[in-house]
């Protein structure tokens, strides 16, 4: 009797696990959902089965969503761990997360980043700023010291290489 209950329990767990796995495949990833990324970096997903239609209120609404200039890489291009130079011949890493968080291995500093005009603008908690942008088909990192803005002359410009590229 005890053995029969144990076998029935195992079979029930396998059936429920298989059913749950199948349900998660139907609703996660792929074309089963639409993901909206807001200006502050947070994301919200909607199951396409629940969406009747998408309406856009005009060209100005689309332009205000942080669209990039023609030929600029999309926001997803910047996700990941970047190897960059420090301007003195050494390298360090900048990690950019989808939620807008940033981490710099040089002096272990955290910060926030935003996708602006086709580039990743990073503001560090120590007051420094960096930007990763596409220049002549190559990724570059420009550094700006505390008190400078992204429109000032950078302190240095070095190559940038995403060590963890992935499709967006």
N, C-alpha and C positions, 0 to 999 in steps of 0.2 A: 504494500500500500504506500509506504513512504517513498519507495523507489518510483512508483507511478506518478506521485505528486511532484517529485523532483523533475522527472522527465517532462511532465506537462508544463511545469514552470519554465524550464529551459526553452521548450518549443514556443511558449507564449512570448518569452523575451525576444527570441529570434524573429518571430513574426512582427512584433511591435517595432523592433529596431529596423527591420527591412521596410516596413510601412513608413516610419518616420524619416528614413533616409530618402525614400522616394518622394515624400512630400517636400523635403528641403531642396531637392533637385528641381522641383517644379517652380519654386518661388525665389530661389537665390541665383544671382548672377545671370549671365546670358541675356536673352531677350525677354525674360519673365518679369522684369521690373525696370522702372525709370528712376534714376538717381538725380536729384537736384543738389548742386553745390552752391551754397550761399556765399556772399561776399566775405563773411567772417571765417569761411573755411569749413563750417559744419555742413554735414550732408544729411539728406532725408530721402528715403527710398519709398516708392509706391509700387504696389503690385499692378501690373498692366491690366489684369483682369478687373480691377476696381476703377480703371480710368475710362471714361466715356469719350473724351476728346481733350486736346490741348488747345488753349486759346492764348494768343499773344496780342497785347493791346496796341501794338504799333512799333515802328522802327526804333523810336527813342527808348522804349523799354528794353529792347534787345541790346542797344548800344550801351546801356547803363550796367550790363551784367559783367563788365570787365573783359570785353572782347579785346582781342589782340590785333595788332597791325597785320596786314597781309604778309604771309611768309614766316611769321613768328611761330615758335614752337607752342603747342598747347600747354596748359597748366600741368597736366600729367607728366610731361617731359621732365619736370624738375623734381618729382618724387624720388627719394632714394638717398644714397650715401655718395657724396661728391669728394673726390680727391682734388685739392686746390693748393696753390702756392701761397706762401706768406710774404712774397716780395723780396725775400733775402736768400732765396735758393732752397728753402725747406718746404715740406708739404705738411698739410694737416687735412682733416676731414670735416665736412659740413653735411649733416643729415637733415633732410627736409621731409616732413611727414605730411600726409594728406590733410590732416586737421589743422595745419598752419603752425605746428610746433617746429622748432629748429634747435639743433644741437651742434656746437663747435668743439672739436677735440682740443684745439689750441686753448689752453687755460680753462678747459672744462666749463664752457659758457652755454647757457640756454638763451633762447630768444623766440621770436615769432617771424613768420614770413608771409608775404602776400604776393599774388600774381598780379602784376601791374604792367600794362602795355607790353605784354609778351615776355616779361622777365620776372625772375624771382628776387624780390627785395626783402632783405633780412635785416631786422633790427635786433641787436643783441642786448641782453640785460646789462652789459657793462658800458653801453652807450655807443659802441662801434656799430657800423653798418656795412653789409656786403651786398652785392648784387651778382647774380649769375644770369648771363645773357648770351644770346647767340650773336656773334660778330663774324661776318664773312664766312658763314657756314661752320664756325667752330664755337664751342662753349668757352666762355671766359668768366673769370671772377674778378670783380673790381672791389677794392676795399676803401672804406671811408672812415676816418677817425671820428672820435667823439666830437660832436658839435657841427659836423659837416652834413650836408644834405645830398641826396642822390643826384642833384643837378650840378654839384661842385666837381672840381677836378679830383679824380680818385688818387689816393695815396699810392696805390700800386694796382696793376692789372696782370693777372696770371692765367694760365690755362686752367680749365676745369674739366674733370672727367667723371662721369657718373659710373661708379663701380657696381651699381646694382640696377641697371636699366631694365625696364619691363614694359610690355605693351600697356597702353592706357585703355 
